Amino acid sequence: MKKHPFHTSAQREIVRTPRSQGVGPFGAGFSLLLITSLIGLLPIARTAHAARPMITDDARIVDGKACQLESWINKYEDSTEAWALPACNFTGNLELTLGGTATPESGSAENTGIVVQGKNLFRKMEVNGWGSGFAAGMILRPVADTHDWYVYLLNSFSFRDDAVVLHTNLGWLRPGETRDNRMTWGVGTELLVVQRTWLMAETFGQSQGKPFHQFGVRHWVVQDHVQLDATYGNRNDFENGERWFSIGIRLISLPFLP
């Protein structure tokens, strides 16, 4: 996702681009099986990182030698998407993501995208400081037999001892379907309202078309261990046909990689 280009994280890129049509190779239980299997493999985490459910990416990565799982469901007016985005940091400053999305269709599931992404930090964000980095990746669309390329710069700014955090993204996208070059951007903020609970608001878009907005809430069920979130989003002209609702879960592991 990043949490996924539009953004920020690769998954979010698909929000800004047309969803593919057709029937894919996976059955309806693919996403649930993948998510369940990965949850079973992940040890519980030590530290928290901002990510899901924002589209605008942040200047943080999972701890070195650790992994995370971001999974969620997007509900649109005419379809539903199930996402699973596992990511690991093998080197200490390179987070690699490999995951994707499936759309249930009449008892089967359409594989609408496979995300491959790398994320690196130039500067790690500190409390009341700032951080920066970049991400680059590709989204494969098996049904449409196309792939999108993207890269973006990301910055994060911490205020009031991390109670308020601002994120900005600026990048480039080349959709496989149209093969044109587009600028992408995003601006988002996180606000700590009570212990373990954050509110989020953001806007993001491309160099063509009207931008999108999204509002959400994130809560640590077990502090720094298990996160649940929910969001509402739409294009800025507020046409109901493009609005979505999402619910998600995020887990982060202890370092365990060799």
ZAMARTI-528253 format. One record per residue (C-alpha): residue in one letter; x, z, y; residue number from 1. Coordinates in pm, 1 decimal, decimal comma. Layout:
REC   rest         px         pz         py    nr
REC      A          X          Z          Y   NUM
...
% end
This chain:
REC   rest         px         pz         py    nr
REC      M        0,0        0,0        0,0     1
REC      K      172,2      274,8      209,7     2
REC      K      104,4      304,9      189,7     3
REC      H      159,2       72,1      104,4     4
REC      P      308,0     -526,8      585,4     5
REC      F       54,2     -512,3      813,9     6
REC      H      174,7     -189,3      833,5     7
REC      T      343,5      -40,4      724,0     8
REC      S      344,0      -19,5      361,3     9
REC      A      274,0     -315,5      151,0    10
REC      Q      -56,9     -219,7       28,2    11
REC      R     -185,7     -218,8      376,0    12
REC      E      -88,3     -577,8      414,7    13
REC      I     -368,9     -687,9      196,0    14
REC      V     -618,9     -521,0      426,7    15
REC      R     -520,4     -768,4      696,5    16
REC      T     -526,7    -1075,0      476,2    17
REC      P     -809,8    -1240,2      282,4    18
REC      R     -890,7    -1089,2      -56,9    19
REC      S     -847,6    -1336,3     -342,3    20
REC      Q    -1138,5    -1462,8     -550,6    21
REC      G    -1166,2    -1515,3     -923,8    22
REC      V    -1121,5    -1326,7    -1249,9    23
REC      G     -782,0    -1179,9    -1330,0    24
REC      P     -606,5    -1090,7    -1653,2    25
REC      F     -675,5     -715,3    -1658,4    26
REC      G     -975,7     -532,3    -1792,1    27
REC      A    -1185,1     -296,0    -1581,8    28
REC      G     -999,3        9,5    -1709,1    29
REC      F     -654,8     -116,0    -1601,3    30
REC      S     -628,8       72,1    -1271,0    31
REC      L     -767,9      396,4    -1410,5    32
REC      L     -534,0      378,5    -1709,3    33
REC      L     -231,0      310,1    -1490,4    34
REC      I     -312,0      591,8    -1250,1    35
REC      T     -381,9      840,3    -1529,4    36
REC      S      -61,4      752,3    -1713,0    37
REC      L      153,9      788,1    -1402,5    38
REC      I       -1,3     1121,6    -1308,9    39
REC      G       91,4     1251,1    -1650,5    40
REC      L      454,7     1152,1    -1597,0    41
REC      L      502,6     1304,9    -1253,3    42
REC      P      640,2     1657,8    -1211,4    43
REC      I      496,5     1852,8     -919,3    44
REC      A      660,7     1804,0     -581,9    45
REC      R      860,2     2031,1     -354,7    46
REC      T      813,7     1876,9      -12,2    47
REC      A      545,2     1690,5      180,3    48
REC      H      573,6     1348,7      338,7    49
REC      A      320,6     1167,2      554,8    50
REC      A      191,5      848,7      397,2    51
REC      R     -147,6      779,5      242,5    52
REC      P     -399,0      718,8      386,3    53
REC      M     -243,3      559,3      695,4    54
REC      I     -181,5      186,2      723,9    55
REC      T       83,9      239,1      991,3    56
REC      D      399,8      339,0      806,0    57
REC      D      614,7      642,4      886,0    58
REC      A      989,5      704,9      903,6    59
REC      R      996,9      909,6      584,5    60
REC      I     1075,7      829,1      223,4    61
REC      V     1038,1     1022,5      -98,8    62
REC      D     1327,3     1259,8     -180,3    63
REC      G     1636,1     1117,6     -347,4    64
REC      K     1604,6     1083,0     -728,6    65
REC      A     1232,6     1158,4     -701,8    66
REC      C      915,6      949,4     -737,8    67
REC      Q      566,1      951,7     -595,5    68
REC      L      228,7      802,9     -679,2    69
REC      E      -21,8      691,9     -417,3    70
REC      S     -356,4      583,0     -560,7    71
REC      W     -691,1      522,8     -394,3    72
REC      I    -1014,6      325,3     -396,3    73
REC      N    -1128,5      106,0     -104,9    74
REC      K    -1502,4       36,6      -84,7    75
REC      Y    -1605,4     -271,0      114,9    76
REC      E    -1955,7     -401,2      171,0    77
REC      D    -1921,6     -662,7     -104,5    78
REC      S    -1636,8     -536,3     -324,3    79
REC      T    -1428,9     -241,6     -440,7    80
REC      E    -1048,8     -222,5     -475,1    81
REC      A     -856,9       22,8     -693,4    82
REC      W     -494,1       77,3     -592,3    83
REC      A     -191,9      232,1     -765,8    84
REC      L      146,4      231,4     -588,9    85
REC      P      426,6      419,3     -768,7    86
REC      A      752,9      448,1     -572,6    87
REC      C     1095,5      597,2     -650,4    88
REC      N     1412,5      671,6     -453,2    89
REC      F     1705,8      595,1     -682,4    90
REC      T     1989,7      609,7     -429,4    91
REC      G     1888,9      868,9     -169,1    92
REC      N     1795,9      624,1      107,4    93
REC      L     1611,8      337,2      -61,3    94
REC      E     1251,2      380,1     -167,7    95
REC      L     1133,4      109,3     -407,3    96
REC      T      764,5       43,1     -468,3    97
REC      L      606,5     -160,1     -748,3    98
REC      G      229,6     -149,6     -787,8    99
REC      G      -86,9     -333,2     -704,5   100
REC      T     -462,3     -352,6     -687,0   101
REC      A     -750,3     -461,1     -907,3   102
REC      T    -1110,3     -541,9     -809,6   103
REC      P    -1383,2     -471,8    -1068,3   104
REC      E    -1600,1     -779,2    -1129,2   105
REC      S    -1892,9     -765,2    -1374,0   106
REC      G    -1724,2     -541,2    -1625,9   107
REC      S    -1376,3     -690,5    -1586,5   108
REC      A    -1115,5     -651,5    -1313,0   109
REC      E     -961,6     -910,6    -1084,4   110
REC      N     -589,9     -859,9    -1020,8   111
REC      T     -583,9     -933,6     -647,9   112
REC      G     -227,6     -834,1     -566,1   113
REC      I      106,2     -703,5     -693,3   114
REC      V      323,1     -528,8     -434,4   115
REC      V      705,4     -519,8     -447,4   116
REC      Q      869,2     -338,1     -153,6   117
REC      G     1190,0     -169,2      -41,0   118
REC      K     1208,0       87,1      241,1   119
REC      N     1522,9      220,6      409,0   120
REC      L     1580,0      465,3      694,7   121
REC      F     1828,1      415,3      978,8   122
REC      R     1760,8      768,1     1103,7   123
REC      K     1576,8     1049,3      926,1   124
REC      M     1302,6     1209,6     1133,7   125
REC      E     1357,0     1574,7     1222,0   126
REC      V     1121,1     1836,3     1365,5   127
REC      N     1061,4     1760,8     1736,4   128
REC      G     1282,1     1453,4     1696,4   129
REC      W     1241,3     1094,5     1587,5   130
REC      G     1324,6      864,7     1300,4   131
REC      S     1342,2      490,6     1234,8   132
REC      G     1382,0      243,9      951,3   133
REC      F     1250,1      -77,4      805,4   134
REC      A     1058,2     -206,5      505,5   135
REC      A     1044,4     -549,9      345,8   136
REC      G      858,1     -688,7       51,7   137
REC      M      634,1     -940,9     -114,1   138
REC      I      272,9     -944,5     -231,2   139
REC      L      203,4    -1163,4     -532,8   140
REC      R     -151,8    -1292,8     -569,8   141
REC      P     -185,9    -1409,7     -932,4   142
REC      V     -535,2    -1557,3     -905,6   143
REC      A     -460,7    -1759,6     -592,1   144
REC      D     -107,0    -1835,9     -720,7   145
REC      T       45,6    -1751,1     -381,5   146
REC      H      274,1    -1483,9     -241,0   147
REC      D      313,1    -1326,8      103,1   148
REC      W      645,7    -1217,6      256,3   149
REC      Y      676,8     -945,6      517,7   150
REC      V      923,2     -720,8      698,2   151
REC      Y      868,6     -458,8      969,0   152
REC      L     1048,8     -196,8     1174,7   153
REC      L      905,6      154,9     1181,3   154
REC      N      950,2      453,2     1412,2   155
REC      S      813,0      807,2     1403,7   156
REC      F      814,9     1076,0     1675,6   157
REC      S      755,2     1447,8     1612,2   158
REC      F      598,0     1681,4     1870,3   159
REC      R      498,9     2049,7     1874,6   160
REC      D      696,4     2139,1     1561,4   161
REC      D      548,0     1850,3     1361,6   162
REC      A      189,8     1942,1     1451,7   163
REC      V      158,4     1600,9     1620,9   164
REC      V      335,7     1292,0     1488,2   165
REC      L      323,9      939,0     1632,4   166
REC      H      412,5      626,3     1432,7   167
REC      T      475,9      269,7     1551,5   168
REC      N      536,8      -48,1     1347,9   169
REC      L      636,6     -400,6     1448,9   170
REC      G      695,4     -677,9     1200,3   171
REC      W      665,0    -1030,2     1063,3   172
REC      L      429,5    -1170,5      800,9   173
REC      R      419,6    -1509,4      627,1   174
REC      P      100,6    -1545,2      420,4   175
REC      G      137,0    -1773,3      120,8   176
REC      E     -205,1    -1926,5      170,2   177
REC      T     -152,7    -2052,2      527,0   178
REC      R      231,0    -2051,4      538,5   179
REC      D      237,4    -1966,5      907,6   180
REC      N      438,7    -1693,4     1080,5   181
REC      R      257,8    -1393,5     1226,2   182
REC      M      361,0    -1084,3     1416,5   183
REC      T      222,8     -756,9     1278,2   184
REC      W      194,3     -423,6     1456,9   185
REC      G       53,0      -74,9     1413,4   186
REC      V       21,8      250,0     1609,2   187
REC      G      -97,3      571,4     1447,2   188
REC      T     -100,3      945,2     1497,3   189
REC      E     -134,8     1255,3     1277,9   190
REC      L     -270,6     1588,4     1403,6   191
REC      L     -252,8     1919,3     1217,6   192
REC      V     -591,6     2086,8     1269,8   193
REC      V     -573,4     2379,9     1026,2   194
REC      Q     -327,9     2482,0      757,7   195
REC      R     -295,1     2201,8      496,6   196
REC      T     -540,3     1969,8      678,1   197
REC      W     -453,5     1672,8      900,7   198
REC      L     -660,5     1427,2     1100,2   199
REC      M     -535,8     1069,5     1146,4   200
REC      A     -624,0      779,3     1375,3   201
REC      E     -462,2      438,0     1405,6   202
REC      T     -500,3       76,8     1509,8   203
REC      F     -315,4     -220,4     1361,2   204
REC      G     -331,7     -597,7     1355,1   205
REC      Q     -163,5     -936,0     1365,1   206
REC      S      -80,5    -1185,1     1636,1   207
REC      Q     -408,9    -1360,9     1562,4   208
REC      G     -756,7    -1218,0     1526,4   209
REC      K     -894,9     -888,0     1648,4   210
REC      P     -716,0     -569,6     1536,9   211
REC      F     -846,3     -301,6     1301,6   212
REC      H     -888,1       72,8     1340,4   213
REC      Q     -898,0      355,4     1087,2   214
REC      F     -977,3      727,9     1100,8   215
REC      G     -915,9      975,7      822,5   216
REC      V     -848,1     1323,6      695,1   217
REC      R     -576,0     1444,4      458,0   218
REC      H     -572,5     1780,0      278,8   219
REC      W     -319,0     1944,5       48,4   220
REC      V     -515,2     2098,9     -237,1   221
REC      V     -190,1     2259,3     -349,0   222
REC      Q       47,2     2270,6      -53,5   223
REC      D      310,5     1997,1      -84,4   224
REC      H      199,8     1926,6     -439,6   225
REC      V     -136,3     1750,2     -459,5   226
REC      Q     -294,4     1565,9     -166,0   227
REC      L     -648,0     1429,5     -130,7   228
REC      D     -760,5     1201,8      153,2   229
REC      A    -1053,0      997,7      283,3   230
REC      T    -1082,0      731,3      556,4   231
REC      Y    -1317,1      497,4      739,3   232
REC      G    -1194,2      167,4      887,5   233
REC      N    -1326,0     -149,4     1050,0   234
REC      R    -1226,3     -440,5     1271,0   235
REC      N    -1250,2     -356,8     1639,3   236
REC      D    -1560,0     -573,4     1687,9   237
REC      F    -1737,6     -326,1     1454,6   238
REC      E    -1894,0     -592,9     1234,2   239
REC      N    -2013,6     -413,9      921,3   240
REC      G    -1893,6     -691,0      690,7   241
REC      E    -1530,3     -583,6      733,7   242
REC      R    -1564,3     -206,3      732,1   243
REC      W    -1429,5        2,5      445,4   244
REC      F    -1427,6      356,8      314,5   245
REC      S    -1149,9      499,7       99,5   246
REC      I    -1070,9      807,1     -107,2   247
REC      G     -726,9      873,7     -252,8   248
REC      I     -479,8     1107,3     -416,1   249
REC      R     -104,2     1142,8     -372,0   250
REC      L      150,7     1316,1     -596,2   251
REC      I      525,6     1360,6     -542,9   252
REC      S      774,1     1451,0     -817,7   253
REC      L     1074,8     1676,8     -828,2   254
REC      P     1408,4     1490,7     -846,4   255
REC      F     1453,2     1381,4    -1207,1   256
REC      L     1614,1     1036,6    -1201,6   257
REC      P     1970,7      998,7    -1329,8   258
% end
